[in-house]
């Protein structure tokens, strides 16, 4: 099962250490096992979740295709 399918970056579970790090480590570990660096979440109309260094580095340097110009936030987060 793809754990990213319903991933909600606004409601990340907080672990016993009072941080979300365990959740992010689980996502990263899943990506390593599945040999993936990107996944699609269906939440909020859909968005890409990037959890691989190479993919993140490529995206951060590609201003022509990746931008926050049209970023939106769900109503519950405003």
N, C-alpha and C positions, 0 to 999 in steps of 0.2 A: 504494500500500500504506500502511496505517495504521501508523506506527512506534510507536504507543502500545499496540497490541494485546497485545504481550508485554513491555511496559516493566516493569522490575524496579527499584524505587526503592532497594532494598537492595544492588544490584549495578550501580551506574551506572559506565560506563567512565571511567577516569581518563585525561585527555589528556596530551600532552607537557609541559604546564605543571603537571602533578601535581594538577589540579583536575578536577571533572566539568563545568565551565562550558560546554565545547564541546557536550556532549550536551544540556544544557538549552537552549542557544541553538538547536540543531538542532530540538528539539521545538517551541520557540517559533516558529521560522521556518516550520515545517511548518503550525502552527496558523494563522499569518497567511496563508500561501498558500491553505489550505483554508477560510479564514474561520470558524475554530472556536476556542473557548476551553476546551472540555472534551473529554475522550476517556476511553474505558473500557479498562483493562488487564485481561487475563484472569488475570494472576499472582495467586497467593495467594487464589484464590476470587473475585477481581475487586475493583477499586476505581477510583474516578474520579481522573483526572489533570487538574488545573486549571492552565492556563498562560496565561490571559488576565487582564488587570488587572480589567476590569469583572466578569467571573465571580468572580474571587477576592474582590473587594471585596463583592459581593452575598452570597457564601457566608459571609464573615467577620462580616457584620452580621446574618445570619439564624440566630439561636440556636434558634429553634423547630424548624427543619428540619435543621440541620447541627450536629452535636455530636461530640465525641470520647469521649463517655460509654461507648460500646461498642467502642472501638478494640481491636484485637488485633494481635499480632505473630507472624509465622511462627516455628515452633519453632527454626529454624536461627539466628534472631536473638536468642533469649533468652539 
